[in-house]
Amino acid sequence: MTGGFEKIFRELCELDGASGGEGRVREYILDKIKDSCDSITVNPLGCIIAEKKGRKPADSRVMISAHMDEVGFIITDIRSDGTLSFTAVGGIDADVCAGRQVTVNGLDGVIGTVAVHNLSEEKRKKPVSFDDLYIDIGADSREEAEENVSRGDYAHFVCGYEVSEEGFVTAKAIDDRAGCAIMIDMITNDVLEHDCVFTFVTQEEVGLRGSRTAAFTVDPDFAIVLEATTAADIPLSEGDKKCCFCGKGAVISYMDRSTIYDRELYDTANRLAAENDILCQTKLVVAGGNDSGAIHITRGGIRTAAISVPCRYLHSPSCTAKLSDIDAVYGLAVKLAGHCAEQK
């Protein structure tokens, strides 16, 4: 991984952009790719559709896609004491939220809940729900809070960007800023031989919405979705419940809860990885889903593959992945895109 790539990846992870509020991420990406594409459009849902000419025309139309949005929160009410009621945007477990730092319109906040010593024995046994949580921005009244916050405003996790000596990176929004960073680098460094369409899409975390519209517009023959997927390779998981493993390369799926992947593309991805010494692995559990679920059933159907970065603690402020796995996803995506482009 080059320093330039990692700089872009870091900057993307540090941007805030929950589903439906991807504007800052979109503007960053547009600025990075504007001088390297042959055409760029932004559709009504905020997806970027960028066409890039390769060194030779493609026999088939290929789309590479990643989503810009991250999980986050949205303010639902402002209480009389100045604290904020909120709910999740995307799949966040309420248990990971209490005590976490967040930002709301540039203000620092903390997610709070009732102190444990004030809970009844019965309440202590129940899982935390978002009804039990609030955001404290230091306001003393509803009126003071309303000077800076309104219903419908977003809140985001606060997290730095740290890389360990072993090459593990911890940050928020690795899902799916890793895919976005790979695509930016593909575009700006002319790594693809053939013409290709790149789509940076919105609202994946709340129902694969942007990708459906982008795929309908592009109408590709093949789609390659770049993602991050849960790596449950932790001590409390056993056997195949570990799903996939950080450090063992790109994850190629044959099926998840939204897609049965094109078998030929699945086999080809594994073959290309072996032929090019790219570390890869198969997802061990049929679980989760990604934009492939919307893309592969758009129009008359689109042959689709997903290549994912294994990531621990997904949808939390401390997503953890290995930089070498991101490299593997990048390398395999380039090879698979070339293969698809040459199919007649």
Backbone hydrogen bonds in HBPLUS format (Angstrom, degrees):
<---DONOR---> <-ACCEPTOR-->    atom                        ^
c    i                          cat <-CA-CA->   ^        H-A-AA   ^      H-
h    n   atom  resd res      DA  || num        DHA   H-A  angle D-A-AA Bond
n    s   type  num  typ     dist DA aas  dist angle  dist       angle   num
A0006-GLU N   A0002-THR O   3.02 MM   4  6.32 169.3  2.04 154.6 157.5     1
A0007-LYS N   A0003-GLY O   2.93 MM   4  6.06 149.4  2.03 143.4 151.7     2
A0008-ILE N   A0004-GLY O   3.22 MM   4  6.46 160.5  2.26 145.4 149.4     3
A0009-PHE N   A0005-PHE O   2.91 MM   4  6.18 164.0  1.94 156.0 161.0     4
A0010-ARG N   A0006-GLU O   2.83 MM   4  5.98 162.0  1.86 149.0 153.6     5
A0011-GLU N   A0007-LYS O   2.96 MM   4  6.17 167.7  1.98 150.4 154.0     6
A0012-LEU N   A0008-ILE O   2.91 MM   4  6.10 155.6  1.96 151.0 157.7     7
A0013-CYS N   A0009-PHE O   3.01 MM   4  6.25 160.9  2.05 150.7 155.5     8
A0014-GLU N   A0010-ARG O   3.05 MM   4  6.29 146.2  2.17 149.8 159.1     9
A0015-LEU N   A0012-LEU O   3.17 MM   3  5.34 150.3  2.26 102.9 111.7    10
A0070-GLU N   A0017-GLY O   2.96 MM  53  5.94 139.0  2.13 130.8 139.6    11
A0021-GLY N   A0018-ALA O   2.74 MM   3  5.30 155.7  1.80 144.7 148.8    12
A0025-VAL N   A0022-GLU O   3.04 MM   3  5.43 117.4  2.44 111.5 126.7    13
A0026-ARG N   A0022-GLU O   2.90 MM   4  6.06 165.1  1.92 162.1 167.1    14
A0027-GLU N   A0023-GLY O   2.94 MM   4  6.14 164.6  1.96 154.3 157.7    15
A0028-TYR N   A0024-ARG O   3.10 MM   4  6.21 153.5  2.17 139.9 147.0    16
A0029-ILE N   A0025-VAL O   2.99 MM   4  6.28 165.4  2.02 155.3 158.6    17
A0030-LEU N   A0026-ARG O   2.89 MM   4  6.10 168.9  1.90 157.3 160.5    18
A0031-ASP N   A0027-GLU O   3.06 MM   4  6.16 155.7  2.12 142.2 148.3    19
A0032-LYS N   A0028-TYR O   3.13 MM   4  6.43 146.8  2.25 144.2 153.1    20
A0032-LYS N   A0029-ILE O   3.02 MM   3  5.10 119.5  2.40  97.3 112.7    21
A0033-ILE N   A0029-ILE O   3.02 MM   4  6.27 151.1  2.11 157.5 165.1    22
A0034-LYS N   A0030-LEU O   2.99 MM   4  5.55 133.1  2.22 148.0 154.7    23
A0036-SER N   A0033-ILE O   2.94 MM   3  5.30 165.4  1.96 120.8 125.3    24
A0038-ASP N   A0051-GLU O   2.86 MM  13  5.68 151.7  1.94 155.0 163.2    25
A0051-GLU N   A0039-SER O   2.85 MM  12  5.23 158.7  1.90 150.1 157.2    26
A0041-THR N   A0049-ILE O   2.97 MM   8  5.27 155.1  2.03 141.5 149.7    27
A0049-ILE N   A0041-THR O   2.84 MM   8  5.27 166.4  1.85 159.5 161.2    28
A0043-ASN N   A0047-CYS O   2.96 MM   4  5.43 151.1  2.05 149.2 154.7    29
A0046-GLY N   A0043-ASN O   2.82 MM   3  5.30 162.4  1.85 124.3 128.2    30
A0048-ILE N   A0200-PHE O   2.88 MM 152  5.02 159.0  1.92 149.6 151.3    31
A0200-PHE N   A0048-ILE O   2.97 MM 152  5.02 149.1  2.06 137.7 147.1    32
A0050-ALA N   A0198-PHE O   2.83 MM 148  5.10 174.6  1.83 161.0 162.2    33
A0198-PHE N   A0050-ALA O   2.78 MM 148  5.10 172.5  1.78 156.0 156.8    34
A0052-LYS N   A0196-CYS O   2.88 MM 144  5.42 169.4  1.89 174.6 175.7    35
A0196-CYS N   A0052-LYS O   2.94 MM 144  5.42 154.7  2.00 152.4 160.6    36
A0055-ARG N   A0193-GLU O   2.66 MM 138  5.14 116.7  2.06 115.7 132.8    37
A0056-LYS N   A0193-GLU O   2.95 MM 137  6.22 136.3  2.14 158.3 167.9    38
A0059-ASP N   A0341-ALA O   2.73 MM 282  5.58 140.8  1.88 161.9 167.8    39
A0060-SER N   A0341-ALA O   3.23 MM 281  4.95 141.7  2.38 123.9 127.9    40
A0221-ASP N   A0061-ARG O   2.83 MM 160  5.18 150.9  1.91 131.7 141.1    41
A0222-PHE N   A0061-ARG O   3.14 MM 161  6.51 157.9  2.19 161.3 164.4    42
A0197-VAL N   A0062-VAL O   2.99 MM 135  6.24 162.2  2.03 160.9 166.1    43
A0063-MET N   A0222-PHE O   2.96 MM 159  6.26 155.4  2.02 145.9 153.8    44
A0224-ILE N   A0063-MET O   2.82 MM 161  6.30 153.7  1.89 158.0 166.8    45
A0064-ILE N   A0197-VAL O   2.89 MM 133  6.38 155.3  1.95 157.8 166.1    46
A0199-THR N   A0064-ILE O   2.89 MM 135  6.28 160.0  1.93 156.7 161.7    47
A0065-SER N   A0224-ILE O   2.92 MM 159  6.28 160.0  1.96 155.6 159.1    48
A0226-LEU N   A0065-SER O   2.88 MM 161  6.13 170.1  1.89 174.1 176.9    49
A0066-ALA N   A0199-THR O   3.14 MM 133  6.65 152.9  2.21 161.2 167.9    50
A0201-VAL N   A0066-ALA O   2.92 MM 135  6.25 158.3  1.97 147.7 153.0    51
A0068-MET N   A0201-VAL O   2.72 MM 133  5.77 166.4  1.74 167.7 167.1    52
A0072-GLY N   A0089-VAL O   3.05 MM  17  5.04 156.7  2.10 137.3 144.3    53
A0089-VAL N   A0072-GLY O   2.76 MM  17  5.04 162.8  1.79 135.2 131.5    54
A0073-PHE N   A0155-ALA O   2.97 MM  82  4.94 151.6  2.05 157.8 152.9    55
A0155-ALA N   A0073-PHE O   2.94 MM  82  4.94 156.7  2.00 126.4 128.1    56
A0074-ILE N   A0087-THR O   2.99 MM  13  5.68 154.2  2.06 156.2 163.4    57
A0087-THR N   A0074-ILE O   3.10 MM  13  5.68 150.3  2.19 148.4 156.8    58
A0075-ILE N   A0153-ASP O   2.84 MM  78  5.46 165.3  1.86 162.1 167.2    59
A0152-GLY N   A0075-ILE O   2.81 MM  77  5.23 172.7  1.82 145.8 148.0    60
A0076-THR N   A0085-SER O   2.93 MM   9  5.48 159.1  1.97 123.9 130.5    61
A0085-SER N   A0077-ASP O   2.91 MM   8  4.95 156.2  1.97 134.2 141.2    62
A0079-ARG N   A0083-THR O   2.87 MM   4  5.45 163.2  1.90 169.1 172.4    63
A0082-GLY N   A0079-ARG O   2.99 MM   3  5.36 164.8  2.01 116.4 119.9    64
A0142-ARG N   A0080-SER O   3.20 MM  62  4.70 127.7  2.49 118.5 112.4    65
A0084-LEU N   A0135-ILE O   2.91 MM  51  4.91 160.4  1.95 140.4 146.9    66
A0135-ILE N   A0084-LEU O   2.90 MM  51  4.91 153.3  1.97 136.2 144.9    67
A0092-ILE N   A0090-GLY O   3.10 MM   2  6.10 120.5  2.47 113.0  97.2    68
A0096-VAL N   A0093-ASP O   3.06 MM   3  5.87 157.8  2.11 123.9 128.7    69
A0097-CYS N   A0094-ALA O   3.10 MM   3  5.37 165.0  2.13 114.9 118.9    70
A0100-ARG N   A0097-CYS O   2.98 MM   3  5.55 159.8  2.02 145.7 145.6    71
A0099-GLY N   A0111-ILE O   2.69 MM  12  5.19 159.3  1.73 148.7 151.9    72
A0111-ILE N   A0100-ARG O   2.93 MM  11  5.48 162.6  1.96 156.6 162.3    73
A0158-VAL N   A0101-GLN O   3.09 MM  57  5.53 143.8  2.22 139.9 132.6    74
A0102-VAL N   A0109-GLY O   2.90 MM   7  5.07 165.7  1.92 131.8 134.0    75
A0109-GLY N   A0102-VAL O   2.81 MM   7  5.07 149.2  1.91 156.3 149.4    76
A0103-THR N   A0156-HIS O   2.92 MM  53  5.48 145.1  2.04 146.8 158.1    77
A0156-HIS N   A0103-THR O   3.10 MM  53  5.48 152.0  2.18 143.8 152.2    78
A0104-VAL N   A0107-LEU O   2.85 MM   3  5.04 156.0  1.91 142.2 149.9    79
A0107-LEU N   A0104-VAL O   2.86 MM   3  5.04 163.6  1.89 115.5 119.5    80
A0110-VAL N   A0136-ASP O   3.06 MM  26  5.28 147.5  2.17 133.0 142.5    81
A0136-ASP N   A0110-VAL O   2.84 MM  26  5.28 169.4  1.85 153.6 156.0    82
A0112-GLY N   A0134-TYR O   2.74 MM  22  5.33 157.1  1.79 152.3 159.6    83
A0134-TYR N   A0112-GLY O   3.00 MM  22  5.33 145.4  2.13 144.1 148.3    84
A0118-ASN N   A0115-ALA O   2.85 MM   3  5.42 156.9  1.90 118.6 126.5    85
A0119-LEU N   A0116-VAL O   3.17 MM   3  5.30 166.2  2.19 108.6 112.0    86
A0124-ARG N   A0120-SER O   3.01 MM   4  6.27 151.5  2.10 153.0 160.5    87
A0125-LYS N   A0122-GLU O   3.21 MM   3  5.48 139.4  2.38 101.4 111.9    88
A0126-LYS N   A0123-LYS O   3.15 MM   3  5.36 152.5  2.23 105.1 113.2    89
A0132-ASP N   A0129-SER O   2.90 MM   3  5.42 153.6  1.97 112.9 121.2    90
A0133-LEU N   A0130-PHE O   3.21 MM   3  5.17 161.3  2.25 102.4 108.1    91
A0145-ALA N   A0141-SER O   3.07 MM   4  6.34 163.8  2.09 152.2 156.5    92
A0146-GLU N   A0142-ARG O   2.86 MM   4  6.04 155.3  1.92 153.7 160.8    93
A0147-GLU N   A0144-GLU O   3.25 MM   3  5.49 155.0  2.32 102.9 110.3    94
A0148-ASN N   A0145-ALA O   3.04 MM   3  5.84 164.1  2.07 121.9 126.4    95
A0149-VAL N   A0145-ALA O   2.99 MM   4  5.96 144.8  2.11 148.4 158.5    96
A0153-ASP N   A0150-SER O   3.15 MM   3  5.77 155.1  2.21 139.2 138.6    97
A0162-GLU N   A0170-THR O   3.09 MM   8  5.30 163.1  2.12 147.4 152.5    98
A0170-THR N   A0162-GLU O   2.84 MM   8  5.30 155.4  1.90 152.6 160.7    99
A0164-SER N   A0168-PHE O   2.81 MM   4  5.24 159.2  1.86 150.1 156.2   100
A0167-GLY N   A0164-SER O   3.00 MM   3  5.27 162.5  2.04 110.6 114.8   101
A0323-LEU N   A0167-GLY O   3.00 MM 156  5.82 167.3  2.01 173.4 170.9   102
A0169-VAL N   A0321-ALA O   2.70 MM 152  5.47 163.3  1.73 164.2 170.1   103
A0321-ALA N   A0169-VAL O   2.99 MM 152  5.47 156.5  2.04 153.4 159.6   104
A0171-ALA N   A0319-CYS O   2.98 MM 148  5.42 151.0  2.07 146.5 155.5   105
A0319-CYS N   A0171-ALA O   2.95 MM 148  5.42 120.7  2.31 139.7 146.1   106
A0177-ARG N   A0173-ALA O   3.11 MM   4  6.09 159.1  2.16 150.7 156.5   107
A0178-ALA N   A0174-ILE O   3.13 MM   4  5.49 167.3  2.15 142.1 140.1   108
A0180-CYS N   A0176-ASP O   3.20 MM   4  6.60 158.7  2.25 147.2 153.2   109
A0181-ALA N   A0177-ARG O   2.88 MM   4  5.98 157.8  1.93 143.7 149.2   110
A0182-ILE N   A0178-ALA O   3.06 MM   4  6.31 158.0  2.11 149.6 155.2   111
A0183-MET N   A0179-GLY O   3.08 MM   4  6.31 162.1  2.11 148.9 153.2   112
A0184-ILE N   A0180-CYS O   2.96 MM   4  6.22 158.3  2.01 151.6 157.4   113
A0185-ASP N   A0181-ALA O   3.07 MM   4  6.27 162.0  2.11 148.8 153.1   114
A0186-MET N   A0182-ILE O   2.90 MM   4  6.21 154.1  1.97 149.8 157.7   115
A0187-ILE N   A0183-MET O   2.99 MM   4  6.19 158.3  2.04 149.4 154.5   116
A0188-THR N   A0184-ILE O   2.94 MM   4  6.13 172.8  1.95 157.7 159.3   117
A0189-ASN N   A0185-ASP O   3.01 MM   4  5.76 143.0  2.15 143.4 150.4   118
A0210-GLY N   A0202-THR O   2.94 MM   8  4.57 135.7  2.14 143.6 144.7   119
A0209-ARG N   A0203-GLN O   3.31 MM   6  5.47 163.1  2.34 126.5 122.0   120
A0207-GLY N   A0204-GLU O   3.24 MM   3  5.53 165.7  2.27 117.6 115.9   121
A0208-LEU N   A0204-GLU O   3.17 MM   4  4.00 174.3  2.18 111.8 112.3   122
A0214-ALA N   A0210-GLY O   3.00 MM   4  6.28 162.2  2.03 155.8 161.4   123
A0215-ALA N   A0211-SER O   2.90 MM   4  5.90 167.2  1.91 148.7 152.4   124
A0216-PHE N   A0212-ARG O   3.14 MM   4  6.23 151.2  2.23 137.4 145.2   125
A0217-THR N   A0213-THR O   3.15 MM   4  6.38 153.9  2.22 144.3 150.4   126
A0218-VAL N   A0214-ALA O   2.92 MM   4  6.16 169.9  1.93 158.4 160.9   127
A0219-ASP N   A0215-ALA O   2.84 MM   4  5.65 162.0  1.87 146.3 152.0   128
A0223-ALA N   A0303-ARG O   2.84 MM  80  6.24 147.9  1.95 156.9 161.7   129
A0305-ALA N   A0223-ALA O   2.97 MM  82  6.42 151.5  2.05 154.5 163.4   130
A0225-VAL N   A0305-ALA O   2.84 MM  80  6.24 167.9  1.86 158.4 161.0   131
A0307-ILE N   A0225-VAL O   2.90 MM  82  6.28 160.8  1.94 166.2 171.5   132
A0227-GLU N   A0307-ILE O   3.11 MM  80  6.32 159.6  2.15 140.9 145.5   133
A0309-VAL N   A0227-GLU O   2.79 MM  82  6.19 152.0  1.87 133.2 139.3   134
A0229-THR N   A0309-VAL O   2.88 MM  80  6.01 160.8  1.92 145.8 149.2   135
A0311-CYS N   A0229-THR O   2.82 MM  82  5.77 150.8  1.90 170.5 171.1   136
A0231-ALA N   A0311-CYS O   2.87 MM  80  5.00 153.6  1.93 122.9 121.0   137
A0232-ALA N   A0242-LYS O   3.09 MM  10  4.46 124.0  2.42 134.3 137.8   138
A0237-SER N   A0234-ILE O   2.98 MM   3  5.64 166.8  1.99 127.2 131.6   139
A0241-LYS N   A0238-GLU O   2.94 MM   3  5.50 147.3  2.05 144.9 145.6   140
A0242-LYS N   A0239-GLY O   3.21 MM   3  6.11 167.8  2.23 121.4 124.3   141
A0243-CYS N   A0240-ASP O   3.25 MM   3  5.81 170.1  2.26 113.5 116.6   142
A0244-CYS N   A0242-LYS O   2.65 MM   2  5.70 132.8  1.87 119.0 103.2   143
A0284-LEU N   A0243-CYS O   2.74 MM  41  4.66 177.9  1.74 146.4 146.5   144
A0248-LYS N   A0245-PHE O   3.37 MM   3  5.72 161.5  2.40 127.5 126.8   145
A0250-ALA N   A0279-LEU O   3.01 MM  29  6.43 140.5  2.17 147.3 135.2   146
A0281-GLN N   A0250-ALA O   2.74 MM  31  6.07 145.7  1.85 168.4 171.5   147
A0251-VAL N   A0308-SER O   2.87 MM  57  4.89 165.6  1.89 147.2 149.9   148
A0308-SER N   A0251-VAL O   2.91 MM  57  4.89 166.3  1.93 141.0 145.6   149
A0252-ILE N   A0281-GLN O   2.90 MM  29  6.24 162.3  1.93 164.1 169.0   150
A0261-TYR N   A0254-TYR O   3.07 MM   7  5.21 144.3  2.20 121.7 131.3   151
A0256-ASP N   A0259-THR O   2.90 MM   3  5.44 157.3  1.95 156.6 163.0   152
A0257-ARG N   A0288-GLY O   2.84 MM  31  5.55 144.9  1.96 148.1 158.5   153
A0266-TYR N   A0262-ASP O   2.97 MM   4  6.24 156.5  2.03 152.9 160.4   154
A0267-ASP N   A0263-ARG O   2.89 MM   4  6.15 166.6  1.91 155.4 158.0   155
A0268-THR N   A0264-GLU O   2.83 MM   4  5.97 156.6  1.88 145.1 152.6   156
A0269-ALA N   A0265-LEU O   2.83 MM   4  5.95 159.5  1.87 149.2 154.0   157
A0270-ASN N   A0266-TYR O   3.20 MM   4  6.48 160.9  2.24 147.4 151.7   158
A0271-ARG N   A0267-ASP O   2.96 MM   4  6.23 154.9  2.02 146.8 154.4   159
A0272-LEU N   A0268-THR O   2.80 MM   4  6.01 166.3  1.82 158.4 161.6   160
A0273-ALA N   A0269-ALA O   3.01 MM   4  6.14 153.9  2.08 144.6 151.8   161
A0274-ALA N   A0270-ASN O   3.10 MM   4  6.34 159.0  2.15 144.9 150.0   162
A0275-GLU N   A0271-ARG O   2.91 MM   4  6.15 163.5  1.93 155.7 160.3   163
A0276-ASN N   A0272-LEU O   3.04 MM   4  6.05 138.1  2.22 141.0 150.4   164
A0278-ILE N   A0273-ALA O   2.86 MM   5  4.62 167.7  1.88 143.8 144.9   165
A0277-ASP N   A0274-ALA O   3.47 MM   3  5.28 172.3  2.48 103.5 104.4   166
A0293-GLY N   A0290-ASN O   2.97 MM   3  6.02 159.2  2.01 134.5 136.5   167
A0294-ALA N   A0291-ASP O   3.09 MM   3  5.54 137.9  2.27 111.1 120.5   168
A0295-ILE N   A0291-ASP O   2.99 MM   4  6.20 170.3  2.00 158.7 161.9   169
A0296-HIS N   A0292-SER O   2.95 MM   4  5.72 175.8  1.95 150.7 152.1   170
A0298-THR N   A0295-ILE O   3.12 MM   3  5.35 164.8  2.14 119.4 118.6   171
A0302-ILE N   A0296-HIS O   3.13 MM   6  4.55 159.4  2.17 113.2 117.6   172
A0301-GLY N   A0298-THR O   2.82 MM   3  5.31 158.4  1.87 141.3 142.2   173
A0312-ARG N   A0320-THR O   2.75 MM   8  5.00 153.6  1.82 160.5 155.5   174
A0320-THR N   A0312-ARG O   2.99 MM   8  5.00 159.6  2.03 139.8 142.2   175
A0325-ASP N   A0322-LYS O   2.97 MM   3  5.43 134.1  2.19 109.4 121.4   176
A0326-ILE N   A0322-LYS O   3.36 MM   4  6.84 149.0  2.46 147.0 155.6   177
A0327-ASP N   A0323-LEU O   3.06 MM   4  6.41 154.5  2.12 148.8 155.7   178
A0328-ALA N   A0324-SER O   3.05 MM   4  6.32 148.0  2.15 137.7 146.0   179
A0329-VAL N   A0325-ASP O   2.98 MM   4  6.31 155.8  2.04 149.1 154.6   180
A0330-TYR N   A0326-ILE O   2.99 MM   4  6.23 162.2  2.02 150.2 155.0   181
A0331-GLY N   A0327-ASP O   2.91 MM   4  6.20 170.1  1.92 156.2 157.8   182
A0332-LEU N   A0328-ALA O   2.98 MM   4  6.10 165.1  2.00 151.2 155.3   183
A0333-ALA N   A0329-VAL O   2.93 MM   4  5.99 154.6  1.99 148.1 155.4   184
A0334-VAL N   A0330-TYR O   3.12 MM   4  6.41 156.3  2.18 153.8 159.2   185
A0335-LYS N   A0331-GLY O   3.25 MM   4  6.52 163.2  2.28 146.1 150.0   186
A0336-LEU N   A0332-LEU O   2.88 MM   4  6.05 164.8  1.90 154.6 158.9   187
A0337-ALA N   A0333-ALA O   2.92 MM   4  5.93 156.9  1.98 145.0 151.5   188
A0338-GLY N   A0334-VAL O   3.11 MM   4  6.30 157.3  2.16 146.1 151.8   189
A0339-HIS N   A0335-LYS O   3.08 MM   4  6.37 156.0  2.14 145.5 151.8   190
A0340-CYS N   A0336-LEU O   2.95 MM   4  6.19 168.4  1.97 154.1 156.5   191
A0341-ALA N   A0337-ALA O   2.96 MM   4  6.11 160.2  2.00 149.8 155.2   192
A0342-GLU N   A0339-HIS O   3.16 MM   3  5.44 139.5  2.33 103.5 114.3   193
A0343-GLN N   A0340-CYS O   3.11 MM   3  5.41 166.3  2.13 112.4 116.5   194
